[in-house]
Amino acid sequence: MEEQDRKIEERNEALAKKLIEYLEPHLPAIQTNIQKFGRWLEQIKFDFSPILKALQVDWAAVQKRLENLPARAREAVGTASEQGWFFNWQNSLQDTVELIEKLGEAGAEEADEILKNHFTADFDWYTKLITDMYPARKNAIEAAANAHKRGDPEGYYLSIPVFLAQADGILSEVTGLQQPMGGRDGKIRGSTYVSEEIGDNQDAKDLLHQIINLSSMNLLKSKGERDKESIASGKMFNALNRHQVMHGEVSDYGTELNSLKAFSFLIYIAAHVPETLKSARLKKSIEPPKNK
């Protein structure tokens, strides 16, 4: 009996992954259509009941796995943020879901390893994604990517500033702002722009949590915040920080992890942010006006 239960569980897991492959690769689509998806499952159970009966598929478990995605995704973004990584939804949904599940059970060091493996495995795919999106930046991005792939500190010292500079330039293109990473009183211009664009769209807020809260991320923390953190912890601030790198305040940043973290930021700014803003604007344009 135990062997039969194990086989059923394996079939369910395989089927769940198969279903995920065919769903839209973005969280808002899942959130918007989850009730429709439930009705679709009921229809499939009716139409294919003889086959499903033989497989003994636990449809409730399959649907629950998808319904829990938003909460698990928020946890994954939090884990990534704490370690200085930026989380995107550009990959296939199946890969993204598996990444979310791994991060949900990970500690700090494990999260670094999980995200390092993820961005290393798909490094070339991500590079092509953004160079296709921004052909005018192809030479600079590919030069930085090639420097990273040298696999030594000298390469990382070259790749990191270029990844960060290209992210700056792309965010300026996306927002139409000059110096979108700058600001005052803890408010970053790019963050303010994004917040105003999405309004009260909660799905977009969840997906864009990291850019909305850029000032709290290690990468964009101000000198005052870095000093405060150092005093509170009794340790020198040593996380990757854009200002420190770009203004030459530090010269010990050339590591593989830092290069991949800078790369994750570039992917997030170049692909994730504009695509999510586009979806939010589309949703806003088709929503009926609220009654006053």
C-alpha positions as CSV (number, residue, x, y, z in Angstrom):
1,M,0.0,0.0,0.0
2,E,2.9,2.4,0.8
3,E,4.4,1.7,-2.6
4,Q,1.1,2.6,-4.3
5,D,0.7,5.8,-2.2
6,R,4.3,6.8,-3.2
7,K,3.5,6.2,-6.9
8,I,0.3,8.3,-6.7
9,E,2.2,11.1,-5.0
10,E,4.9,11.0,-7.8
11,R,2.2,11.1,-10.4
12,N,0.5,14.1,-8.7
13,E,3.7,16.0,-8.5
14,A,4.6,15.3,-12.2
15,L,1.1,16.4,-13.2
16,A,1.3,19.5,-11.1
17,K,4.5,20.5,-12.8
18,K,3.1,19.8,-16.2
19,L,0.1,22.0,-15.5
20,I,2.4,24.8,-14.3
21,E,4.3,24.6,-17.6
22,Y,1.2,25.5,-19.5
23,L,0.0,28.3,-17.3
24,E,0.8,32.0,-17.9
25,P,4.3,32.7,-16.5
26,H,3.3,35.6,-14.3
27,L,1.7,35.8,-10.9
28,P,-1.0,38.4,-11.8
29,A,-2.5,36.0,-14.3
30,I,-2.7,33.3,-11.7
31,Q,-4.2,35.6,-9.1
32,T,-6.8,37.0,-11.6
33,N,-7.8,33.7,-13.0
34,I,-7.6,31.3,-10.1
35,Q,-11.4,30.9,-9.8
36,K,-11.6,30.3,-13.5
37,F,-8.8,27.7,-13.1
38,G,-10.9,26.0,-10.4
39,R,-13.8,25.7,-12.7
40,W,-11.5,24.5,-15.5
41,L,-10.3,21.7,-13.2
42,E,-13.9,20.7,-12.4
43,Q,-14.6,20.5,-16.2
44,I,-11.5,18.4,-16.8
45,K,-12.5,16.1,-13.9
46,F,-15.9,15.6,-15.6
47,D,-14.6,15.1,-19.2
48,F,-11.7,12.9,-18.3
49,S,-13.0,11.3,-15.2
50,P,-12.3,7.7,-16.3
51,I,-8.6,8.5,-16.9
52,L,-8.2,10.6,-13.8
53,K,-9.9,8.0,-11.7
54,A,-7.3,5.5,-12.8
55,L,-4.5,8.0,-12.0
56,Q,-6.1,8.9,-8.7
57,V,-5.1,12.6,-9.2
58,D,-5.4,14.8,-6.1
59,W,-6.8,17.9,-7.9
60,A,-7.3,19.7,-4.6
61,A,-3.6,19.4,-3.9
62,V,-2.7,20.6,-7.4
63,Q,-4.9,23.7,-7.1
64,K,-3.7,24.4,-3.6
65,R,-0.1,24.5,-4.8
66,L,-1.1,27.2,-7.3
67,E,-3.3,29.2,-4.9
68,N,-0.5,29.4,-2.3
69,L,1.8,31.0,-4.9
70,P,1.2,34.6,-3.9
71,A,2.1,34.1,-0.2
72,R,5.1,31.9,-1.0
73,A,6.3,34.4,-3.6
74,R,6.3,37.2,-1.1
75,E,8.3,35.1,1.3
76,A,10.8,34.3,-1.5
77,V,11.2,38.0,-2.4
78,G,11.8,38.8,1.3
79,T,14.5,36.1,1.5
80,A,16.1,37.3,-1.7
81,S,16.0,41.0,-0.6
82,E,17.7,40.2,2.8
83,Q,20.7,38.8,0.9
84,G,20.8,41.6,-1.7
85,W,19.3,39.7,-4.6
86,F,16.5,40.9,-6.9
87,F,13.7,38.5,-7.8
88,N,12.1,38.4,-11.3
89,W,9.3,36.5,-13.0
90,Q,10.8,36.4,-16.5
91,N,11.7,32.7,-16.4
92,S,9.2,29.9,-17.1
93,L,6.6,29.5,-14.4
94,Q,7.7,26.0,-13.5
95,D,11.3,27.2,-12.9
96,T,10.0,30.2,-11.0
97,V,7.8,28.1,-8.8
98,E,10.6,25.7,-8.0
99,L,12.8,28.6,-7.1
100,I,10.1,30.0,-4.8
101,E,9.7,26.6,-3.1
102,K,13.5,26.3,-2.6
103,L,13.8,29.8,-1.1
104,G,10.8,29.2,1.2
105,E,12.9,26.7,3.1
106,A,16.3,28.4,2.9
107,G,18.4,30.2,5.4
108,A,20.7,33.1,4.4
109,E,23.7,31.0,3.2
110,E,21.4,28.6,1.4
111,A,19.6,31.4,-0.3
112,D,22.8,32.7,-1.7
113,E,23.7,29.3,-3.1
114,I,20.2,28.8,-4.5
115,L,20.2,32.1,-6.3
116,K,23.8,31.9,-7.4
117,N,23.0,28.5,-9.1
118,H,19.8,30.0,-10.6
119,F,21.5,33.0,-12.2
120,T,24.6,31.0,-13.2
121,A,22.5,28.3,-15.0
122,D,20.4,30.9,-16.9
123,F,23.1,33.6,-17.3
124,D,23.3,33.4,-21.1
125,W,19.5,33.2,-21.4
126,Y,19.0,36.3,-19.2
127,T,21.8,38.1,-21.1
128,K,20.1,37.5,-24.5
129,L,16.7,38.5,-23.0
130,I,17.9,42.0,-22.1
131,T,20.2,42.6,-25.1
132,D,17.3,41.7,-27.4
133,M,15.2,44.2,-25.4
134,Y,17.8,46.9,-25.5
135,P,19.9,46.4,-28.7
136,A,21.6,49.8,-28.3
137,R,23.1,48.5,-25.0
138,K,24.1,45.1,-26.3
139,N,27.9,45.8,-26.6
140,A,28.2,47.1,-23.0
141,I,26.0,44.4,-21.5
142,E,27.8,41.6,-23.4
143,A,31.2,43.0,-22.5
144,A,30.2,42.9,-18.8
145,A,28.7,39.4,-19.2
146,N,31.9,38.2,-20.8
147,A,34.0,39.8,-18.0
148,H,31.8,37.9,-15.5
149,K,32.3,34.6,-17.3
150,R,36.0,34.9,-16.9
151,G,35.4,33.6,-13.4
152,D,38.0,35.6,-11.6
153,P,38.1,38.7,-9.4
154,E,39.5,40.9,-12.2
155,G,36.4,40.0,-14.3
156,Y,34.0,40.7,-11.5
157,Y,35.6,44.1,-10.9
158,L,34.8,45.0,-14.5
159,S,31.3,43.4,-14.7
160,I,29.8,44.9,-11.5
161,P,30.1,48.6,-12.3
162,V,28.8,48.0,-15.9
163,F,25.8,46.0,-14.7
164,L,24.9,48.7,-12.2
165,A,25.5,51.6,-14.7
166,Q,23.3,49.9,-17.4
167,A,20.5,49.4,-14.8
168,D,20.7,53.1,-14.1
169,G,20.4,54.0,-17.7
170,I,17.6,51.6,-18.4
171,L,15.6,52.8,-15.4
172,S,16.0,56.3,-16.8
173,E,14.6,55.1,-20.1
174,V,11.7,53.4,-18.5
175,T,10.7,56.3,-16.2
176,G,11.9,59.2,-18.3
177,L,13.7,60.6,-15.2
178,Q,17.2,61.8,-14.9
179,Q,19.2,60.1,-12.1
180,P,16.3,57.8,-11.1
181,M,18.4,56.1,-8.5
182,G,18.9,59.4,-6.7
183,G,16.7,61.3,-4.3
184,R,16.5,62.9,-0.9
185,D,15.0,62.3,2.5
186,G,15.1,58.5,1.9
187,K,12.9,58.8,-1.2
188,I,14.4,57.5,-4.5
189,R,13.0,59.1,-7.6
190,G,12.5,55.9,-9.5
191,S,10.6,54.3,-6.5
192,T,8.3,57.3,-6.3
193,Y,7.6,57.1,-10.0
194,V,6.7,53.4,-9.9
195,S,4.4,53.9,-6.9
196,E,2.5,56.7,-8.6
197,E,2.2,54.7,-11.8
198,I,0.6,51.6,-10.2
199,G,-1.6,53.4,-7.7
200,D,-3.6,51.0,-5.6
201,N,-3.0,47.9,-7.8
202,Q,-2.0,45.4,-5.1
203,D,-0.8,42.7,-7.5
204,A,1.6,45.2,-9.0
205,K,2.7,46.4,-5.6
206,D,3.6,42.8,-4.6
207,L,5.5,42.3,-7.9
208,L,7.3,45.6,-7.6
209,H,7.9,45.6,-3.9
210,Q,11.7,45.7,-4.3
211,I,11.8,48.8,-6.5
212,I,9.2,50.6,-4.4
213,N,11.4,49.9,-1.4
214,L,14.8,50.4,-3.0
215,S,16.0,52.7,-0.2
216,S,15.8,49.8,2.2
217,M,17.8,47.4,0.0
218,N,21.5,47.1,0.7
219,L,22.3,48.1,-2.9
220,L,20.7,51.5,-2.5
221,K,21.1,52.2,1.2
222,S,22.3,55.8,1.9
223,K,25.4,56.5,3.8
224,G,23.3,57.5,6.8
225,E,21.5,54.1,6.8
226,R,24.7,52.2,6.3
227,D,26.4,54.0,9.2
228,K,23.3,53.4,11.4
229,E,23.4,49.7,10.5
230,S,27.1,49.5,11.3
231,I,26.6,51.1,14.7
232,A,23.7,48.8,15.6
233,S,25.4,45.6,14.5
234,G,28.9,46.6,15.7
235,K,30.2,45.4,12.2
236,M,31.3,47.3,9.2
237,F,28.7,47.5,6.4
238,N,30.1,45.1,3.7
239,A,27.2,44.4,1.4
240,L,27.2,45.4,-2.3
241,N,26.2,49.0,-2.5
242,R,25.8,51.0,-5.7
243,H,27.0,54.3,-4.4
244,Q,30.1,52.8,-2.8
245,V,31.0,51.0,-6.0
246,M,30.2,53.8,-8.5
247,H,32.0,56.5,-6.5
248,G,35.0,54.4,-5.7
249,E,34.4,54.3,-1.9
250,V,35.2,50.6,-1.8
251,S,37.6,48.5,-3.8
252,D,37.0,45.0,-2.4
253,Y,33.7,44.2,-4.2
254,G,35.0,41.9,-6.9
255,T,33.4,38.6,-6.1
256,E,31.2,36.2,-8.0
257,L,28.3,36.6,-5.7
258,N,28.4,40.4,-6.0
259,S,28.6,40.2,-9.7
260,L,25.5,37.9,-9.9
261,K,23.6,40.2,-7.5
262,A,24.4,43.2,-9.7
263,F,23.3,41.1,-12.7
264,S,20.0,40.2,-10.9
265,F,19.4,43.9,-10.4
266,L,19.9,44.6,-14.1
267,I,17.5,41.8,-15.1
268,Y,14.9,43.1,-12.6
269,I,15.2,46.7,-13.8
270,A,15.5,45.9,-17.5
271,A,12.8,43.3,-17.9
272,H,10.7,42.7,-14.7
273,V,9.9,46.4,-13.9
274,P,8.8,47.6,-17.4
275,E,6.8,44.4,-18.1
276,T,5.0,44.7,-14.7
277,L,4.3,48.4,-15.3
278,K,2.9,47.6,-18.7
279,S,0.5,45.1,-17.2
280,A,-0.5,47.5,-14.5
281,R,-1.2,50.3,-17.0
282,L,-3.2,47.9,-19.2
283,K,-5.3,46.8,-16.2
284,K,-5.9,50.4,-15.2
285,S,-7.0,51.3,-18.8
286,I,-9.7,48.5,-19.0
287,E,-11.0,48.8,-15.4
288,P,-14.4,50.6,-15.1
289,P,-14.2,53.9,-13.2
290,K,-14.9,53.6,-9.5
291,N,-18.2,55.1,-8.2
292,K,-17.6,58.2,-6.2
